[in-house]
Amino acid sequence: MVLTTFPWGHQRRFNAYADHFRKEFGERIQKLSINVGFTCPNRDGSVGIGGCTYCNNNAFNPSYCKPAKSVTQQIEEGIEFHAKRYRRAEKYLAYFQAYSNTYDSLAKLKKIYDEALQHPSIIGLVIGTRPDCVDEEKLNYFAELSKSYYIIIEYGIESCYDKTLLAINRGHDYYTCVKAIENTASKGIRTGAHLIFGLPGESIEDMLAEAEILSKLPLNNIKFHQLQIIKDTAMSQQYKDHPEDFTFFSLDNYIDFIVDFLERLNPSFVVERFAGEVPPRFLEGPGWGLIRNDQILNKVEKKLEERDTWQGKLYFK
């Protein structure tokens, strides 16, 4: 069976983030990472200490992202940073990625996010956070912003299994994720989710089953990340002590797995990325060399074509 146009309105075999943005805005939109020095409740003792076992935010923060700098300064430096690579981008989303970016008082959040939105090149916010760091008052604020700007709250789900969440020191269960996503979506705020594949103790069958579990949620966007062992993390020490507890995807196996997962995934979900990218100096354990995300994307699309399949082919409501 050959389809020329899929439910998302273009010929690519998955609901691609870049095409979604072109359709919504008519031009390229670039995200600018900003770090304002938030922390997390599983770091400061509120629900735990040490943070997630896999987490080292230094591994993905651009060099210009420093909490000592103002939001405006980071935006200006971020635009300059990206101008060399993305010359067609003229509008930007302020991406608050590091740690939990709703973990403070509403007054503090308003000061930060209102400053970002005052910049003439910023058309919206991407807010990464935990599902236990939102409440009615904060969601009402973001819902009001959503009337005038592109606002999306991205929740770190990481796994749908409570045993895994406990093992990686998340400090919350999967039900907390469900309620936060449902509450966010009910207020008309775009919602995103992040999932890690390959966490210790999860089988291929466990991970594939997450496609059906997540497909029931009112999500707009979703991101995937293969497990990588990052230096200076608790998981790095766990790997050194018990390497037998870890199983890593080869690149070819991961491509096959992603296609299997996509077939089961709700076709309305916009897929932002298939894999994480970390500077080699931060990595320990097996890796895939210097392959970039665009190369992985090409491999996924080639495999979808070879198998004549697409996102949601096996999805049933």
Secondary structure, 3 states (H helix, E strand, C coil): CCCCCCCCCCCCCCCEHHHHHHHHHCCCEEEEEECCCCCCCCCECCCCECCCCCCCHHHCCCCCCCCCCCHHHHHHHHHHHHHCCCCCCCEEEEEECCCCCCCCCHHHHHHHHHHHHCCCCEEEEEEEECCCCCCHHHHHHHHHHHCCCEEEEEEEEECCCHHHHHHCCCCCCHHHHHHHHHHHHHCCCEEEEEEEECCCCCCHHHHHHHHHHHHCCCCCEEEEEECCEECCCHHHHHHHHCHHHCCCCCHHHHHHHHHHHHHHCCCCCEEEECCCCCCHHHEECCCCCCCCHHHHHHHHHHHHHHCCCCCCCCCCC
